[in-house]
Amino acid sequence: MPRHRFTQSDVAAMAGVSQSTVSFVLNDNLPAGVRISDETRTRVLEAIRITGYAANPIAQRLAGGRNQILGVFTYETTFPRGGQDFYGAFLVGIEHAAEKLGVDMLLFTSARVVDGRRRLSRDGWQRLGAADGCLLLGQQEDRGELEHLLDTSYPFVFIGKRESEGRRLPYVGADYVAATRRQVERLAELGHTRIGYAGQQSADQPTLDRLEGYRSAMRSLGLPLRYVDVHDITAGAEEIAERRLTAMLIAPEIDSDALADALEVRGMTVPHSISLLLLGQPNQLQHRSRRAWSGFVVPREEMGARALVLLSRIVDQESAETRAPEGRMPNPPVLDEADFHQMLDCPDLDGETLAAVPTTANTPEGTIRDNA
């Protein structure tokens, strides 16, 4: 036999008060001039305890209250499939932060994936209303959707740096520009001058930032840029060998182990003949590598945790402003511009794939003209 689901009106009848009084007690949100005695509040709370009444979180949000639920929306498939594991560390950080903040997380997964990307369009907007705010992450976001969220003042934070035409789009990102620049400087300090870059040259923000870091560092050192197409690992390794590059920066979408193996087949041992630095953790779930890689790591867990804390603060600020009595200024948590745009450092990884430039690289036989 179905169990009766108690409503707010049931609680009001049991306590002998109006339904609005029950709502005021639940939300702890009294309009100016309204007072509820301790005795009345106690009766309402006792009626709630007896009935086991649980408020509808969406209804609470519509009424201006908070339901302590924050969402996560990913533009690509969330869980690992076919070797991909992009989100795992982010979700770990988010979960740990949620435990400390005492909030529940709601993962939005109903949006259908088309061409590798989800969209919030159509009923996706309405679904977001189930949460006080939402974290967004993914490499293939829809910029129009982000602008729509800004226009509607829906609280959200993007995990990863995102630009938005002069708008205050909140994000927590990794400083790929500084981290990539630092890798070039590490190589230069060891005598490397023929430093190549292996990776896609697409328009997503992480790629743009890595490329900016490489270009700015090479130009400041007076060194020519050397891009290598490694879409085909075998052909890419052959090009690196022919151009006698002594060091390579490897973007995370490249299978770094396969590239190193292909180079060693051509007599270029790592790191004695060529140094290889990874620009962040590989996107692919690979077998345990035989190499201890040098480069830098992306602080994904910290990014997830920091993003959730920022989102919670934004929601608190919005809630304080909404619930402030008319004619009085709210006293929300203070958030300045730096809070909305947080960039985290990517720590260097001291592995075994970085070494001084080979001595043969500086001999007349080792010097060749580079057309890159």
Short mmCIF file of the C-alpha atoms (twelve columns), coordinates in Angstrom:
data_MODEL
# 
_entry.id   MODEL 
# 
loop_
_atom_site.group_PDB 
_atom_site.id 
_atom_site.type_symbol 
_atom_site.label_atom_id 
_atom_site.label_alt_id 
_atom_site.label_comp_id 
_atom_site.label_asym_id 
_atom_site.label_seq_id 
_atom_site.Cartn_x 
_atom_site.Cartn_y 
_atom_site.Cartn_z 
_atom_site.pdbx_PDB_model_num 
ATOM 1   C CA . MET A 1   0.000  0.000  0.000   1 
ATOM 2   C CA . PRO A 2   1.538  3.365  -1.010  1 
ATOM 3   C CA . ARG A 3   2.696  5.468  1.896   1 
ATOM 4   C CA . HIS A 4   1.061  8.882  2.219   1 
ATOM 5   C CA . ARG A 5   3.475  11.709 1.372   1 
ATOM 6   C CA . PHE A 6   2.937  14.529 3.833   1 
ATOM 7   C CA . THR A 7   2.690  18.032 2.446   1 
ATOM 8   C CA . GLN A 8   3.263  21.487 3.844   1 
ATOM 9   C CA . SER A 9   -0.494 21.845 4.367   1 
ATOM 10  C CA . ASP A 10  -0.477 18.674 6.524   1 
ATOM 11  C CA . VAL A 11  2.269  20.159 8.683   1 
ATOM 12  C CA . ALA A 12  0.362  23.450 8.948   1 
ATOM 13  C CA . ALA A 13  -2.861 21.664 10.016  1 
ATOM 14  C CA . MET A 14  -1.054 19.614 12.666  1 
ATOM 15  C CA . ALA A 15  0.705  22.707 14.070  1 
ATOM 16  C CA . GLY A 16  -2.431 24.868 13.864  1 
ATOM 17  C CA . VAL A 17  -0.745 27.545 11.744  1 
ATOM 18  C CA . SER A 18  -0.931 28.827 8.189   1 
ATOM 19  C CA . GLN A 19  1.019  27.190 5.381   1 
ATOM 20  C CA . SER A 20  3.007  30.402 4.903   1 
ATOM 21  C CA . THR A 21  4.147  30.169 8.527   1 
ATOM 22  C CA . VAL A 22  5.483  26.673 7.876   1 
ATOM 23  C CA . SER A 23  7.325  28.013 4.818   1 
ATOM 24  C CA . PHE A 24  8.832  30.854 6.845   1 
ATOM 25  C CA . VAL A 25  10.083 28.417 9.504   1 
ATOM 26  C CA . LEU A 26  11.521 26.028 6.893   1 
ATOM 27  C CA . ASN A 27  13.355 28.746 4.981   1 
ATOM 28  C CA . ASP A 28  14.229 30.860 8.029   1 
ATOM 29  C CA . ASN A 29  13.249 33.819 5.877   1 
ATOM 30  C CA . LEU A 30  10.889 36.299 7.541   1 
ATOM 31  C CA . PRO A 31  9.651  39.306 5.560   1 
ATOM 32  C CA . ALA A 32  9.972  42.703 7.218   1 
ATOM 33  C CA . GLY A 33  7.386  43.126 10.007  1 
ATOM 34  C CA . VAL A 34  6.627  39.406 10.359  1 
ATOM 35  C CA . ARG A 35  7.459  37.697 13.654  1 
ATOM 36  C CA . ILE A 36  7.023  34.097 14.745  1 
ATOM 37  C CA . SER A 37  7.047  33.283 18.444  1 
ATOM 38  C CA . ASP A 38  9.335  30.603 19.841  1 
ATOM 39  C CA . GLU A 39  6.253  28.586 20.838  1 
ATOM 40  C CA . THR A 40  4.852  28.649 17.286  1 
ATOM 41  C CA . ARG A 41  8.227  27.752 15.799  1 
ATOM 42  C CA . THR A 42  8.523  24.803 18.205  1 
ATOM 43  C CA . ARG A 43  5.052  23.502 17.211  1 
ATOM 44  C CA . VAL A 44  5.938  23.696 13.523  1 
ATOM 45  C CA . LEU A 45  9.265  21.915 14.019  1 
ATOM 46  C CA . GLU A 46  7.565  19.201 16.083  1 
ATOM 47  C CA . ALA A 47  4.929  18.691 13.355  1 
ATOM 48  C CA . ILE A 48  7.733  18.376 10.790  1 
ATOM 49  C CA . ARG A 49  9.457  15.781 12.974  1 
ATOM 50  C CA . ILE A 50  6.271  13.734 13.464  1 
ATOM 51  C CA . THR A 51  5.259  13.742 9.796   1 
ATOM 52  C CA . GLY A 52  8.786  13.325 8.452   1 
ATOM 53  C CA . TYR A 53  7.969  16.095 5.977   1 
ATOM 54  C CA . ALA A 54  10.733 16.881 3.465   1 
ATOM 55  C CA . ALA A 55  10.502 20.056 1.445   1 
ATOM 56  C CA . ASN A 56  10.597 19.958 -2.341  1 
ATOM 57  C CA . PRO A 57  14.032 21.406 -3.159  1 
ATOM 58  C CA . ILE A 58  12.913 22.943 -6.453  1 
ATOM 59  C CA . ALA A 59  9.952  24.584 -4.764  1 
ATOM 60  C CA . GLN A 60  12.285 25.946 -2.104  1 
ATOM 61  C CA . ARG A 61  14.511 27.461 -4.752  1 
ATOM 62  C CA . LEU A 62  11.553 29.080 -6.485  1 
ATOM 63  C CA . ALA A 63  10.548 30.527 -3.140  1 
ATOM 64  C CA . GLY A 64  13.981 32.094 -2.752  1 
ATOM 65  C CA . GLY A 65  15.487 29.505 -0.450  1 
ATOM 66  C CA . ARG A 66  18.597 27.329 -0.801  1 
ATOM 67  C CA . ASN A 67  18.450 23.570 -1.030  1 
ATOM 68  C CA . GLN A 68  22.180 22.941 -0.467  1 
ATOM 69  C CA . ILE A 69  22.475 21.141 -3.809  1 
ATOM 70  C CA . LEU A 70  25.105 22.152 -6.364  1 
ATOM 71  C CA . GLY A 71  25.259 20.682 -9.837  1 
ATOM 72  C CA . VAL A 72  27.966 19.404 -12.190 1 
ATOM 73  C CA . PHE A 73  27.492 19.537 -15.963 1 
ATOM 74  C CA . THR A 74  30.111 18.167 -18.356 1 
ATOM 75  C CA . TYR A 75  30.175 18.882 -22.067 1 
ATOM 76  C CA . GLU A 76  31.656 15.475 -22.823 1 
ATOM 77  C CA . THR A 77  30.857 11.994 -21.539 1 
ATOM 78  C CA . THR A 78  31.664 12.013 -17.832 1 
ATOM 79  C CA . PHE A 79  32.867 8.514  -17.047 1 
ATOM 80  C CA . PRO A 80  35.857 6.797  -18.719 1 
ATOM 81  C CA . ARG A 81  35.157 5.110  -22.025 1 
ATOM 82  C CA . GLY A 82  37.547 3.977  -24.720 1 
ATOM 83  C CA . GLY A 83  40.631 4.996  -22.748 1 
ATOM 84  C CA . GLN A 84  39.490 8.526  -21.911 1 
ATOM 85  C CA . ASP A 85  39.681 9.721  -18.311 1 
ATOM 86  C CA . PHE A 86  39.439 13.493 -18.411 1 
ATOM 87  C CA . TYR A 87  37.146 14.148 -15.444 1 
ATOM 88  C CA . GLY A 88  38.126 11.659 -12.735 1 
ATOM 89  C CA . ALA A 89  40.501 13.862 -10.730 1 
ATOM 90  C CA . PHE A 90  38.206 16.893 -11.016 1 
ATOM 91  C CA . LEU A 91  35.307 14.883 -9.573  1 
ATOM 92  C CA . VAL A 92  37.468 13.662 -6.678  1 
ATOM 93  C CA . GLY A 93  38.297 17.254 -5.742  1 
ATOM 94  C CA . ILE A 94  34.665 18.315 -6.095  1 
ATOM 95  C CA . GLU A 95  33.483 15.482 -3.861  1 
ATOM 96  C CA . HIS A 96  36.000 16.282 -1.114  1 
ATOM 97  C CA . ALA A 97  35.032 19.966 -1.142  1 
ATOM 98  C CA . ALA A 98  31.318 19.070 -1.069  1 
ATOM 99  C CA . GLU A 99  31.869 16.979 2.063   1 
ATOM 100 C CA . LYS A 100 33.592 19.887 3.808   1 
ATOM 101 C CA . LEU A 101 30.926 22.390 2.736   1 
ATOM 102 C CA . GLY A 102 28.060 20.086 3.679   1 
ATOM 103 C CA . VAL A 103 26.363 20.256 0.275   1 
ATOM 104 C CA . ASP A 104 25.059 17.529 -2.019  1 
ATOM 105 C CA . MET A 105 26.125 17.198 -5.645  1 
ATOM 106 C CA . LEU A 106 23.803 16.587 -8.579  1 
ATOM 107 C CA . LEU A 107 25.369 15.264 -11.792 1 
ATOM 108 C CA . PHE A 108 23.457 16.343 -14.901 1 
ATOM 109 C CA . THR A 109 23.753 13.536 -17.447 1 
ATOM 110 C CA . SER A 110 20.454 13.548 -19.347 1 
ATOM 111 C CA . ALA A 111 21.595 15.946 -22.071 1 
ATOM 112 C CA . ARG A 112 22.279 13.795 -25.127 1 
ATOM 113 C CA . VAL A 113 25.861 13.731 -26.444 1 
ATOM 114 C CA . VAL A 114 25.973 14.771 -30.123 1 
ATOM 115 C CA . ASP A 115 29.302 14.842 -31.966 1 
ATOM 116 C CA . GLY A 116 31.081 14.334 -28.646 1 
ATOM 117 C CA . ARG A 117 29.422 17.308 -26.944 1 
ATOM 118 C CA . ARG A 118 26.421 17.880 -24.673 1 
ATOM 119 C CA . ARG A 119 24.237 20.963 -24.823 1 
ATOM 120 C CA . LEU A 120 22.145 22.755 -22.224 1 
ATOM 121 C CA . SER A 121 19.708 23.930 -24.885 1 
ATOM 122 C CA . ARG A 122 16.004 23.038 -24.764 1 
ATOM 123 C CA . ASP A 123 15.034 21.464 -21.431 1 
ATOM 124 C CA . GLY A 124 18.581 21.629 -20.080 1 
ATOM 125 C CA . TRP A 125 17.999 25.138 -18.751 1 
ATOM 126 C CA . GLN A 126 15.035 23.996 -16.672 1 
ATOM 127 C CA . ARG A 127 16.949 21.052 -15.233 1 
ATOM 128 C CA . LEU A 128 19.620 23.372 -13.854 1 
ATOM 129 C CA . GLY A 129 16.927 24.892 -11.625 1 
ATOM 130 C CA . ALA A 130 17.093 21.807 -9.419  1 
ATOM 131 C CA . ALA A 131 20.446 23.089 -8.093  1 
ATOM 132 C CA . ASP A 132 21.425 26.353 -6.444  1 
ATOM 133 C CA . GLY A 133 24.270 26.665 -8.945  1 
ATOM 134 C CA . CYS A 134 26.353 24.507 -11.259 1 
ATOM 135 C CA . LEU A 135 29.952 23.661 -12.114 1 
ATOM 136 C CA . LEU A 136 30.662 23.385 -15.839 1 
ATOM 137 C CA . LEU A 137 33.626 21.618 -17.357 1 
ATOM 138 C CA . GLY A 138 34.720 20.237 -20.677 1 
ATOM 139 C CA . GLN A 139 36.939 20.990 -23.640 1 
ATOM 140 C CA . GLN A 140 34.118 21.568 -26.131 1 
ATOM 141 C CA . GLU A 141 31.850 24.056 -24.385 1 
ATOM 142 C CA . ASP A 142 29.212 26.148 -26.124 1 
ATOM 143 C CA . ARG A 143 30.150 29.820 -25.699 1 
ATOM 144 C CA . GLY A 144 26.587 30.922 -26.462 1 
ATOM 145 C CA . GLU A 145 25.303 28.853 -23.564 1 
ATOM 146 C CA . LEU A 146 27.810 30.414 -21.189 1 
ATOM 147 C CA . GLU A 147 26.685 33.879 -22.246 1 
ATOM 148 C CA . HIS A 148 23.058 32.850 -21.706 1 
ATOM 149 C CA . LEU A 149 23.849 31.756 -18.157 1 
ATOM 150 C CA . LEU A 150 25.494 35.125 -17.526 1 
ATOM 151 C CA . ASP A 151 22.482 36.956 -18.960 1 
ATOM 152 C CA . THR A 152 20.096 35.061 -16.674 1 
ATOM 153 C CA . SER A 153 22.355 35.482 -13.594 1 
ATOM 154 C CA . TYR A 154 22.341 31.750 -12.922 1 
ATOM 155 C CA . PRO A 155 25.243 30.974 -10.547 1 
ATOM 156 C CA . PHE A 156 27.938 28.896 -12.241 1 
ATOM 157 C CA . VAL A 157 31.697 28.398 -12.326 1 
ATOM 158 C CA . PHE A 158 33.666 26.945 -15.217 1 
ATOM 159 C CA . ILE A 159 36.517 24.593 -14.380 1 
ATOM 160 C CA . GLY A 160 39.187 25.832 -16.746 1 
ATOM 161 C CA . LYS A 161 40.063 29.318 -17.960 1 
ATOM 162 C CA . ARG A 162 37.422 30.799 -20.268 1 
ATOM 163 C CA . GLU A 163 37.234 34.217 -21.920 1 
ATOM 164 C CA . SER A 164 33.931 36.003 -22.427 1 
ATOM 165 C CA . GLU A 165 34.058 39.337 -24.253 1 
ATOM 166 C CA . GLY A 166 34.447 41.604 -21.262 1 
ATOM 167 C CA . ARG A 167 31.947 39.716 -19.124 1 
ATOM 168 C CA . ARG A 168 32.639 38.450 -15.630 1 
ATOM 169 C CA . LEU A 169 32.636 34.730 -16.361 1 
ATOM 170 C CA . PRO A 170 33.791 32.956 -13.182 1 
ATOM 171 C CA . TYR A 171 36.378 30.206 -13.568 1 
ATOM 172 C CA . VAL A 172 39.138 28.298 -11.824 1 
ATOM 173 C CA . GLY A 173 41.859 27.398 -14.306 1 
ATOM 174 C CA . ALA A 174 45.403 26.091 -14.610 1 
ATOM 175 C CA . ASP A 175 48.141 28.506 -15.640 1 
ATOM 176 C CA . TYR A 176 49.306 26.671 -18.748 1 
ATOM 177 C CA . VAL A 177 51.010 29.774 -20.139 1 
ATOM 178 C CA . ALA A 178 53.433 30.148 -17.233 1 
ATOM 179 C CA . ALA A 179 53.939 26.387 -16.858 1 
ATOM 180 C CA . THR A 180 54.792 25.880 -20.550 1 
ATOM 181 C CA . ARG A 181 57.093 28.892 -20.565 1 
ATOM 182 C CA . ARG A 182 58.875 27.438 -17.558 1 
ATOM 183 C CA . GLN A 183 59.526 24.144 -19.395 1 
ATOM 184 C CA . VAL A 184 61.224 25.989 -22.253 1 
ATOM 185 C CA . GLU A 185 63.384 27.831 -19.708 1 
ATOM 186 C CA . ARG A 186 64.316 24.535 -18.020 1 
ATOM 187 C CA . LEU A 187 65.524 23.217 -21.365 1 
ATOM 188 C CA . ALA A 188 67.403 26.412 -22.223 1 
ATOM 189 C CA . GLU A 189 69.250 26.297 -18.901 1 
ATOM 190 C CA . LEU A 190 70.536 22.844 -19.922 1 
ATOM 191 C CA . GLY A 191 71.831 24.170 -23.234 1 
ATOM 192 C CA . HIS A 192 68.953 23.236 -25.561 1 
ATOM 193 C CA . THR A 193 68.252 25.585 -28.455 1 
ATOM 194 C CA . ARG A 194 66.462 23.308 -30.945 1 
ATOM 195 C CA . ILE A 195 63.249 22.849 -28.979 1 
ATOM 196 C CA . GLY A 196 60.168 21.549 -30.767 1 
ATOM 197 C CA . TYR A 197 56.463 21.488 -29.918 1 
ATOM 198 C CA . ALA A 198 54.307 18.410 -30.592 1 
ATOM 199 C CA . GLY A 199 50.571 18.892 -30.300 1 
ATOM 200 C CA . GLN A 200 47.407 20.042 -31.962 1 
ATOM 201 C CA . GLN A 201 46.983 23.712 -32.840 1 
ATOM 202 C CA . SER A 202 43.251 23.918 -32.183 1 
ATOM 203 C CA . ALA A 203 41.177 26.766 -30.749 1 
ATOM 204 C CA . ASP A 204 40.360 25.331 -27.317 1 
ATOM 205 C CA . GLN A 205 41.659 27.465 -24.443 1 
ATOM 206 C CA . PRO A 206 44.193 25.005 -22.938 1 
ATOM 207 C CA . THR A 207 45.847 24.523 -26.343 1 
ATOM 208 C CA . LEU A 208 45.938 28.268 -26.992 1 
ATOM 209 C CA . ASP A 209 47.551 28.849 -23.589 1 
ATOM 210 C CA . ARG A 210 50.201 26.145 -24.076 1 
ATOM 211 C CA . LEU A 211 51.064 27.539 -27.500 1 
ATOM 212 C CA . GLU A 212 51.277 31.073 -26.089 1 
ATOM 213 C CA . GLY A 213 53.652 29.877 -23.375 1 
ATOM 214 C CA . TYR A 214 55.878 28.127 -25.944 1 
ATOM 215 C CA . ARG A 215 55.927 31.062 -28.359 1 
ATOM 216 C CA . SER A 216 56.594 33.722 -25.738 1 
ATOM 217 C CA . ALA A 217 59.433 31.747 -24.120 1 
ATOM 218 C CA . MET A 218 61.125 30.880 -27.419 1 
ATOM 219 C CA . ARG A 219 60.907 34.451 -28.694 1 
ATOM 220 C CA . SER A 220 62.254 35.899 -25.444 1 
ATOM 221 C CA . LEU A 221 65.233 33.555 -25.820 1 
ATOM 222 C CA . GLY A 222 65.689 34.499 -29.479 1 
ATOM 223 C CA . LEU A 223 64.983 30.940 -30.661 1 
ATOM 224 C CA . PRO A 224 62.945 29.954 -33.744 1 
ATOM 225 C CA . LEU A 225 59.637 28.149 -33.290 1 
ATOM 226 C CA . ARG A 226 59.663 24.502 -34.361 1 
ATOM 227 C CA . TYR A 227 56.304 22.762 -34.664 1 
ATOM 228 C CA . VAL A 228 56.178 19.053 -35.435 1 
ATOM 229 C CA . ASP A 229 53.064 17.316 -36.757 1 
ATOM 230 C CA . VAL A 230 52.782 14.057 -34.838 1 
ATOM 231 C CA . HIS A 231 49.292 13.123 -35.969 1 
ATOM 232 C CA . ASP A 232 51.137 10.134 -37.355 1 
ATOM 233 C CA . ILE A 233 53.589 9.064  -34.628 1 
ATOM 234 C CA . THR A 234 55.946 7.313  -37.042 1 
ATOM 235 C CA . ALA A 235 56.105 10.258 -39.423 1 
ATOM 236 C CA . GLY A 236 56.456 12.678 -36.520 1 
ATOM 237 C CA . ALA A 237 59.390 10.773 -35.044 1 
ATOM 238 C CA . GLU A 238 61.041 10.681 -38.459 1 
ATOM 239 C CA . GLU A 239 60.675 14.475 -38.789 1 
ATOM 240 C CA . ILE A 240 62.145 15.061 -35.308 1 
ATOM 241 C CA . ALA A 241 65.126 12.869 -36.143 1 
ATOM 242 C CA . GLU A 242 65.715 14.510 -39.543 1 
ATOM 243 C CA . ARG A 243 65.610 17.994 -38.028 1 
ATOM 244 C CA . ARG A 244 67.913 16.839 -35.197 1 
ATOM 245 C CA . LEU A 245 65.823 18.481 -32.507 1 
ATOM 246 C CA . THR A 246 67.305 17.970 -29.060 1 
ATOM 247 C CA . ALA A 247 64.143 18.539 -27.018 1 
ATOM 248 C CA . MET A 248 60.360 18.312 -27.461 1 
ATOM 249 C CA . LEU A 249 57.411 19.686 -25.539 1 
ATOM 250 C CA . ILE A 250 54.564 17.158 -25.787 1 
ATOM 251 C CA . ALA A 251 50.919 18.202 -25.415 1 
ATOM 252 C CA . PRO A 252 48.714 15.799 -23.408 1 
ATOM 253 C CA . GLU A 253 46.655 14.630 -26.401 1 
ATOM 254 C CA . ILE A 254 49.788 12.989 -27.863 1 
ATOM 255 C CA . ASP A 255 50.653 9.401  -26.976 1 
ATOM 256 C CA . SER A 256 53.971 10.287 -25.341 1 
ATOM 257 C CA . ASP A 257 55.111 6.700  -24.774 1 
ATOM 258 C CA . ALA A 258 54.507 5.791  -28.413 1 
ATOM 259 C CA . LEU A 259 56.453 8.854  -29.571 1 
ATOM 260 C CA . ALA A 260 59.387 8.050  -27.269 1 
ATOM 261 C CA . ASP A 261 59.440 4.450  -28.527 1 
ATOM 262 C CA . ALA A 262 59.406 5.621  -32.152 1 
ATOM 263 C CA . LEU A 263 62.308 7.989  -31.492 1 
ATOM 264 C CA . GLU A 264 64.373 5.297  -29.806 1 
ATOM 265 C CA . VAL A 265 63.827 2.994  -32.780 1 
ATOM 266 C CA . ARG A 266 65.620 5.717  -34.765 1 
ATOM 267 C CA . GLY A 267 68.545 5.785  -32.322 1 
ATOM 268 C CA . MET A 268 67.366 8.815  -30.331 1 
ATOM 269 C CA . THR A 269 67.428 7.577  -26.735 1 
ATOM 270 C CA . VAL A 270 65.537 9.488  -24.035 1 
ATOM 271 C CA . PRO A 271 66.958 11.619 -22.457 1 
ATOM 272 C CA . HIS A 272 70.553 11.176 -23.692 1 
ATOM 273 C CA . SER A 273 69.809 12.010 -27.340 1 
ATOM 274 C CA . ILE A 274 66.590 13.954 -26.846 1 
ATOM 275 C CA . SER A 275 64.722 15.397 -23.862 1 
ATOM 276 C CA . LEU A 276 60.935 15.080 -23.719 1 
ATOM 277 C CA . LEU A 277 58.724 17.163 -21.420 1 
ATOM 278 C CA . LEU A 278 55.009 16.539 -20.901 1 
ATOM 279 C CA . LEU A 279 52.728 19.589 -20.778 1 
ATOM 280 C CA . GLY A 280 50.306 18.055 -18.275 1 
ATOM 281 C CA . GLN A 281 48.974 14.568 -17.668 1 
ATOM 282 C CA . PRO A 282 48.133 12.574 -20.829 1 
ATOM 283 C CA . ASN A 283 44.437 12.472 -21.744 1 
ATOM 284 C CA . GLN A 284 44.659 8.763  -22.487 1 
ATOM 285 C CA . LEU A 285 44.525 5.980  -19.903 1 
ATOM 286 C CA . GLN A 286 47.814 4.300  -20.716 1 
ATOM 287 C CA . HIS A 287 49.536 1.211  -19.402 1 
ATOM 288 C CA . ARG A 288 52.073 1.904  -16.691 1 
ATOM 289 C CA . SER A 289 54.903 3.695  -18.436 1 
ATOM 290 C CA . ARG A 290 58.463 2.434  -18.303 1 
ATOM 291 C CA . ARG A 291 59.540 6.074  -18.002 1 
ATOM 292 C CA . ALA A 292 59.361 8.583  -15.164 1 
ATOM 293 C CA . TRP A 293 58.254 11.619 -17.162 1 
ATOM 294 C CA . SER A 294 59.466 15.186 -16.674 1 
ATOM 295 C CA . GLY A 295 57.304 18.227 -17.373 1 
ATOM 296 C CA . PHE A 296 54.456 19.640 -15.328 1 
ATOM 297 C CA . VAL A 297 51.233 18.346 -13.804 1 
ATOM 298 C CA . VAL A 298 47.779 19.941 -13.843 1 
ATOM 299 C CA . PRO A 299 46.318 20.280 -10.304 1 
ATOM 300 C CA . ARG A 300 42.950 18.824 -11.302 1 
ATOM 301 C CA . GLU A 301 41.773 17.822 -7.831  1 
ATOM 302 C CA . GLU A 302 42.560 21.280 -6.454  1 
ATOM 303 C CA . MET A 303 40.829 22.907 -9.421  1 
ATOM 304 C CA . GLY A 304 37.650 20.921 -8.743  1 
ATOM 305 C CA . ALA A 305 37.716 21.732 -5.029  1 
ATOM 306 C CA . ARG A 306 38.464 25.426 -5.514  1 
ATOM 307 C CA . ALA A 307 35.758 25.738 -8.156  1 
ATOM 308 C CA . LEU A 308 33.125 24.275 -5.835  1 
ATOM 309 C CA . VAL A 309 34.145 26.612 -3.009  1 
ATOM 310 C CA . LEU A 310 33.888 29.591 -5.380  1 
ATOM 311 C CA . LEU A 311 30.474 28.442 -6.606  1 
ATOM 312 C CA . SER A 312 29.241 28.097 -3.027  1 
ATOM 313 C CA . ARG A 313 30.411 31.647 -2.247  1 
ATOM 314 C CA . ILE A 314 28.673 33.029 -5.350  1 
ATOM 315 C CA . VAL A 315 25.433 31.278 -4.376  1 
ATOM 316 C CA . ASP A 316 25.742 32.612 -0.807  1 
ATOM 317 C CA . GLN A 317 26.203 36.122 -2.160  1 
ATOM 318 C CA . GLU A 318 23.197 35.837 -4.456  1 
ATOM 319 C CA . SER A 319 21.076 34.388 -1.656  1 
ATOM 320 C CA . ALA A 320 22.030 37.206 0.738   1 
ATOM 321 C CA . GLU A 321 21.147 39.836 -1.857  1 
ATOM 322 C CA . THR A 322 17.815 38.184 -2.659  1 
ATOM 323 C CA . ARG A 323 16.738 37.796 0.947   1 
ATOM 324 C CA . ALA A 324 17.809 41.235 2.210   1 
ATOM 325 C CA . PRO A 325 14.824 43.218 3.585   1 
ATOM 326 C CA . GLU A 326 13.590 45.972 1.285   1 
ATOM 327 C CA . GLY A 327 15.427 49.226 1.827   1 
ATOM 328 C CA . ARG A 328 18.401 47.582 3.535   1 
ATOM 329 C CA . MET A 329 21.737 46.775 1.952   1 
ATOM 330 C CA . PRO A 330 22.653 43.054 2.028   1 
ATOM 331 C CA . ASN A 331 25.817 41.893 3.755   1 
ATOM 332 C CA . PRO A 332 26.902 39.019 1.469   1 
ATOM 333 C CA . PRO A 333 30.319 37.337 1.439   1 
ATOM 334 C CA . VAL A 334 32.814 39.695 -0.163  1 
ATOM 335 C CA . LEU A 335 33.941 38.580 -3.635  1 
ATOM 336 C CA . ASP A 336 36.353 40.664 -5.681  1 
ATOM 337 C CA . GLU A 337 37.548 40.327 -9.273  1 
ATOM 338 C CA . ALA A 338 40.428 38.044 -8.294  1 
ATOM 339 C CA . ASP A 339 37.983 35.571 -6.743  1 
ATOM 340 C CA . PHE A 340 36.073 35.193 -10.003 1 
ATOM 341 C CA . HIS A 341 39.203 34.472 -12.073 1 
ATOM 342 C CA . GLN A 342 41.459 32.039 -10.205 1 
ATOM 343 C CA . MET A 343 44.537 30.600 -11.895 1 
ATOM 344 C CA . LEU A 344 46.433 27.761 -10.213 1 
ATOM 345 C CA . ASP A 345 50.100 26.969 -10.724 1 
ATOM 346 C CA . CYS A 346 51.075 23.709 -12.426 1 
ATOM 347 C CA . PRO A 347 53.951 22.163 -10.430 1 
ATOM 348 C CA . ASP A 348 57.010 20.945 -12.296 1 
ATOM 349 C CA . LEU A 349 57.513 17.203 -12.596 1 
ATOM 350 C CA . ASP A 350 61.109 16.101 -12.068 1 
ATOM 351 C CA . GLY A 351 61.324 12.782 -13.856 1 
ATOM 352 C CA . GLU A 352 63.955 11.067 -15.966 1 
ATOM 353 C CA . THR A 353 63.238 12.390 -19.465 1 
ATOM 354 C CA . LEU A 354 65.123 15.674 -19.104 1 
ATOM 355 C CA . ALA A 355 68.901 16.022 -19.538 1 
ATOM 356 C CA . ALA A 356 71.525 18.452 -20.795 1 
ATOM 357 C CA . VAL A 357 71.815 18.994 -24.531 1 
ATOM 358 C CA . PRO A 358 73.814 16.189 -26.220 1 
ATOM 359 C CA . THR A 359 77.386 17.250 -26.894 1 
ATOM 360 C CA . THR A 360 77.110 16.172 -30.541 1 
ATOM 361 C CA . ALA A 361 74.349 18.723 -31.033 1 
ATOM 362 C CA . ASN A 362 76.900 21.535 -30.763 1 
ATOM 363 C CA . THR A 363 79.441 20.058 -33.168 1 
ATOM 364 C CA . PRO A 364 79.597 21.096 -36.848 1 
ATOM 365 C CA . GLU A 365 78.231 17.667 -37.776 1 
ATOM 366 C CA . GLY A 366 75.299 18.138 -35.456 1 
ATOM 367 C CA . THR A 367 74.377 21.595 -36.695 1 
ATOM 368 C CA . ILE A 368 71.841 21.761 -39.481 1 
ATOM 369 C CA . ARG A 369 69.691 24.457 -41.015 1 
ATOM 370 C CA . ASP A 370 66.149 24.394 -39.575 1 
ATOM 371 C CA . ASN A 371 63.405 25.574 -41.894 1 
ATOM 372 C CA . ALA A 372 60.656 25.688 -39.244 1 
# 
